[in-house]
Amino acid sequence: MTGDPPPRPAERFDEVFDVYFAEIHRYAAKRLGPDAAADVAAQTFLEAFRQRRRYDPERAHVRTWLYGIATKVVGRHKRAETRALRTRARLGPGRSSEEHTERVDSRVSAEGLRGELAGAIAALPRGQRDVLLLVALADLSHDEVAAALGISYGTVGSRLNRARTTLRKALGGTNPMLTLEEQHG
């Protein structure tokens, strides 16, 4: 099935759900924490189901389309995301005994963000935060982010650049993608 095109939402929505629900749930958990993730994922698929006949495979892959819907649903939970990020900012640096893979994943997740980085992400304008987190958490390309959010490729690049510049400045010029051990080691 590796070379097969993904199922079209209008034709086989149950397959779309089976293939992508866990991935969208993980994205929502990283943005808002585990408590809100199930609601966000369920709302994403409810909206996708309602819009399934309007899905245009020429415009975006079904996975990208779902991330676009999920990002809009997360946007409606903006206060919860901002609260989660600010809470992580107050908690300070994470434990140093985490596994490396857990550290990589947790550096940009709502559950793992600590200190100044979380506060800086919370302070970003929504458009910049959405672009940054779709790239960092969902590993979407610039083209996919553009399709998911309905913005131009150039807008993705400029928002991502502004977000990274803002984060570096907020962190005193350090690279926000490095852990404390990597920066000082």
Secondary structure, DSSP 8 states (H G I E B T S, - for coil): -TTS----TTT-HHHHHHHHHHHHHHHHHHHH-HHHHHHHHHHHHHHHHHHGGG--TTT--HHHHHHHHHHHHHHHTHHHHHHHHHHHHHH-S--TTS-HHHHHHHTTSTTT--HHHHHHHHHS-HHHHHHHHHHHHH---HHHHHHHHT--HHHHHHHHHHHHHHHHHHTTT--TTS-HHHHH-
